[in-house]
């Protein structure tokens, strides 16, 4: 899987794809945790999209 994440105040986004480009994911959300660390939620999103 290849991808890139990013964030700015109030937004978290990213895009991922399989090397053969058959599966792709683009996401953007407004985090409500306020802690600035949304990697747990990002990992859940990626796992749900790319799980076999």
C-alpha positions as a Python dict, from the first residue, in 0.01 Angstrom:
ca = {
    (1, 'X'): (0, 0, 0),
    (2, 'X'): (120, 350, -82),
    (3, 'X'): (-18, 664, 71),
    (4, 'X'): (14, 1008, 217),
    (5, 'X'): (-154, 1173, 513),
    (6, 'X'): (-180, 1536, 610),
    (7, 'X'): (-350, 1764, 854),
    (8, 'X'): (-407, 2124, 934),
    (9, 'X'): (-599, 2280, 1218),
    (10, 'X'): (-945, 2121, 1209),
    (11, 'X'): (-886, 1877, 922),
    (12, 'X'): (-724, 1537, 872),
    (13, 'X'): (-693, 1385, 527),
    (14, 'X'): (-509, 1125, 330),
    (15, 'X'): (-503, 903, 27),
    (16, 'X'): (-386, 545, -17),
    (17, 'X'): (-372, 290, -296),
    (18, 'X'): (-251, -60, -360),
    (19, 'X'): (60, -82, -582),
    (20, 'X'): (-151, -212, -872),
    (21, 'X'): (-397, 80, -829),
    (22, 'X'): (-695, -157, -808),
    (23, 'X'): (-803, -26, -467),
    (24, 'X'): (-794, 339, -368),
    (25, 'X'): (-901, 536, -65),
    (26, 'X'): (-933, 910, -11),
    (27, 'X'): (-1059, 1047, 319),
    (28, 'X'): (-1104, 1379, 491),
    (29, 'X'): (-1264, 1442, 828),
    (30, 'X'): (-1292, 1698, 1102),
    (31, 'X'): (-1144, 1550, 1420),
    (32, 'X'): (-1342, 1614, 1735),
    (33, 'X'): (-1091, 1477, 1985),
    (34, 'X'): (-894, 1800, 2006),
    (35, 'X'): (-581, 1605, 2092),
    (36, 'X'): (-419, 1636, 1750),
    (37, 'X'): (-341, 1263, 1728),
    (38, 'X'): (-594, 1098, 1499),
    (39, 'X'): (-375, 807, 1384),
    (40, 'X'): (-592, 554, 1569),
    (41, 'X'): (-896, 658, 1368),
    (42, 'X'): (-693, 679, 1047),
    (43, 'X'): (-569, 322, 1103),
    (44, 'X'): (-930, 205, 1149),
    (45, 'X'): (-1034, 373, 824),
    (46, 'X'): (-745, 219, 630),
    (47, 'X'): (-802, -126, 779),
    (48, 'X'): (-1173, -115, 692),
    (49, 'X'): (-1097, -11, 333),
    (50, 'X'): (-815, -254, 260),
    (51, 'X'): (-898, -558, 474),
    (52, 'X'): (-919, -878, 269),
}
